[in-house]
Amino acid sequence: MDVTFREDASRTRSRNADDNLALLRKIALNLVRQHPAKGALKRKRYRAALNEDFLFDVIQSSFNLMH
């Protein structure tokens, strides 16, 4: 995951901030991973970054899995 989100390049200095951001990155990666769309994880992350409709679909699909 360090390579995926380039955590080494992160400029956070507080230990709490590091832990909090790592948790958010892990949640984001799991949401994209669980989305049913076909394709590579890197491509789905890029698509979610560029397309707000796809991002909303990724978030919404995670809530649909909980019901």
C-alpha positions in Angstrom: 0.0 0.0 0.0 3.0 2.3 0.6 3.7 2.2 -3.2 0.1 2.6 -4.2 -0.4 5.9 -2.3 3.3 7.0 -2.1 3.3 7.2 1.7 7.0 7.8 1.8 6.4 11.2 0.0 3.9 12.2 2.6 4.8 15.4 4.5 2.8 14.6 7.6 4.9 14.9 10.7 2.6 14.1 13.6 2.4 10.4 14.5 -1.4 10.7 14.9 -1.8 12.2 11.5 0.3 9.5 9.9 -1.9 6.8 11.5 -5.1 8.6 10.6 -4.1 9.1 7.0 -3.0 5.4 6.7 -6.4 4.3 7.9 -8.2 6.5 5.4 -5.9 5.2 2.6 -6.7 1.6 3.6 -10.5 2.3 3.6 -10.3 4.0 0.2 -8.3 1.1 -1.2 -10.8 -1.4 0.1 -13.7 0.5 -1.3 -12.2 0.5 -4.7 -11.2 -3.1 -4.4 -14.8 -4.2 -3.6 -16.3 -2.3 -6.5 -17.7 -4.8 -9.0 -16.3 -3.0 -12.1 -13.8 -5.0 -14.1 -10.3 -3.7 -14.5 -7.0 -3.2 -12.6 -7.1 -1.5 -9.2 -4.8 1.2 -10.4 -7.2 2.0 -13.3 -10.2 2.1 -11.0 -8.4 4.5 -8.6 -7.6 6.8 -11.5 -11.1 6.6 -12.9 -12.5 7.5 -9.4 -10.1 10.4 -9.2 -11.3 11.8 -12.6 -14.9 10.9 -12.6 -17.1 12.0 -9.7 -20.0 9.8 -10.9 -17.8 6.7 -10.7 -16.5 7.8 -7.3 -20.0 8.1 -6.0 -20.8 4.7 -7.5 -17.8 3.2 -5.6 -18.9 4.7 -2.3 -22.6 3.8 -2.9 -21.7 0.2 -3.9 -20.0 -0.3 -0.5 -23.2 0.6 1.3 -25.2 -1.7 -0.9 -22.9 -4.6 0.2 -23.7 -3.9 3.9 -27.5 -4.5 3.4 
